[in-house]
Amino acid sequence: ELVLFFDGSKSDDATGLVGCRLSDGLVKTFGVWQKPPNWPDETPWRVPREQVDGVVDRVFAEYRPVAFFADPGSGFDESDGERY
């Protein structure tokens, strides 16, 4: 049995997805998305939402988690209003 934990962000903060196996407490990082080092300050950076969604979908399909706890980011996509 696996429990997933997600912390989302839109831009300057990191987004991460980790899982914990209940039988022994093993923790696995499934993804971390953050602005690359030395990214120019004047160039906007966004978390690649489609990539994050793809990893979440894959992990759900492969591991069938028993719980999913999430702290979504406070940002919204300007084009479709979806939360990051």
Secondary structure, DSSP 8 states (H G I E B T S, - for coil): -EEEEEE--SSSS-EEEEEEETTT--EEEEEEE---TT--TTS-----HHHHHHHHHHHHHHH--SEEEEE--S-B-TTT--B-
